[in-house]
Amino acid sequence: MNDEDTKTDFARLADELQTLNRHRFVRIHNSLWRLVMFQFLRGLAFGLGSVVGATVLVSIVVWWLSQFEFIPIVGDWLGQLVDQIETTRDPE
């Protein structure tokens, strides 16, 4: 490898480093406050998504299990559970 190839390789490497430093991900990590705010918002979004997803999943599973009223033990228990949920929703 000669000096000209080395200079060209270093120039290309410097260009790539400049491109990388202009990337949003690197700019966020250059500032502590931006990083903290980004991670905080990311945590809020993750938490909200987890709660909403779990709520939907549990409601679908409970509804699906409530359809099995012909099973003696599980059907009675799920019937009581559904009645309690409906009572809680419509307090009359």
C-alpha positions as CSV (number, residue, x, y, z in Angstrom):
1,M,0.0,0.0,0.0
2,N,1.5,3.3,-0.9
3,D,1.1,6.8,0.6
4,E,-1.5,7.9,-1.9
5,D,-3.8,5.0,-1.1
6,T,-3.4,5.6,2.7
7,K,-4.3,9.3,2.3
8,T,-7.4,8.4,0.2
9,D,-8.4,5.9,2.8
10,F,-8.0,8.4,5.6
11,A,-10.0,11.0,3.7
12,R,-12.8,8.6,3.2
13,L,-12.7,7.6,6.8
14,A,-12.8,11.3,7.9
15,D,-15.8,11.8,5.6
16,E,-17.6,8.8,7.1
17,L,-16.9,10.1,10.6
18,Q,-18.4,13.5,9.8
19,T,-21.5,11.8,8.4
20,L,-21.8,9.7,11.5
21,N,-21.4,12.7,13.8
22,R,-24.2,14.5,12.0
23,H,-26.5,11.6,12.6
24,R,-29.4,12.3,15.0
25,F,-28.6,9.4,17.2
26,V,-25.1,10.6,17.9
27,R,-26.3,14.2,18.4
28,I,-28.8,13.0,21.0
29,H,-26.0,11.2,22.9
30,N,-23.7,14.2,22.8
31,S,-25.9,16.1,25.2
32,L,-26.8,14.7,28.6
33,W,-30.1,16.6,28.8
34,R,-31.2,15.4,25.4
35,L,-30.3,11.9,26.2
36,V,-32.2,12.0,29.5
37,M,-35.3,13.5,27.9
38,F,-35.1,11.0,25.0
39,Q,-34.9,8.1,27.4
40,F,-37.7,9.5,29.6
41,L,-40.1,9.9,26.6
42,R,-39.1,6.4,25.4
43,G,-39.9,5.0,28.8
44,L,-43.3,6.7,28.9
45,A,-44.2,5.4,25.5
46,F,-43.1,1.9,26.5
47,G,-45.0,2.0,29.7
48,L,-48.2,3.3,28.0
49,G,-47.9,0.7,25.3
50,S,-47.4,-2.1,27.8
51,V,-50.5,-1.1,29.8
52,V,-52.7,-0.7,26.8
53,G,-51.5,-4.0,25.3
54,A,-52.0,-5.9,28.5
55,T,-55.5,-4.4,29.0
56,V,-56.5,-5.5,25.5
57,L,-55.0,-8.9,25.9
58,V,-56.5,-9.6,29.3
59,S,-60.0,-8.5,28.2
60,I,-59.8,-10.7,25.1
61,V,-58.7,-13.7,27.2
62,V,-61.4,-13.1,29.8
63,W,-64.1,-12.8,27.2
64,W,-62.9,-15.9,25.4
65,L,-62.8,-17.9,28.6
66,S,-66.3,-16.7,29.5
67,Q,-67.6,-18.5,26.4
68,F,-66.7,-21.8,28.1
69,E,-69.7,-22.0,30.4
70,F,-70.2,-25.7,29.8
71,I,-67.1,-26.6,31.8
72,P,-68.4,-27.1,35.4
73,I,-65.8,-25.5,37.6
74,V,-64.3,-23.0,35.2
75,G,-67.7,-22.0,33.7
76,D,-69.1,-21.1,37.2
77,W,-66.0,-19.2,38.2
78,L,-65.9,-17.3,34.9
79,G,-69.6,-16.6,35.0
80,Q,-69.1,-15.0,38.5
81,L,-66.2,-13.1,37.1
82,V,-68.2,-11.7,34.2
83,D,-71.1,-10.8,36.5
84,Q,-68.7,-9.0,38.8
85,I,-67.1,-7.1,35.9
86,E,-70.6,-6.1,34.5
87,T,-71.7,-5.1,38.0
88,T,-68.6,-2.9,38.4
89,R,-69.2,-1.3,35.0
90,D,-73.0,-0.6,35.6
91,P,-73.5,0.2,39.3
92,E,-77.3,0.2,39.5
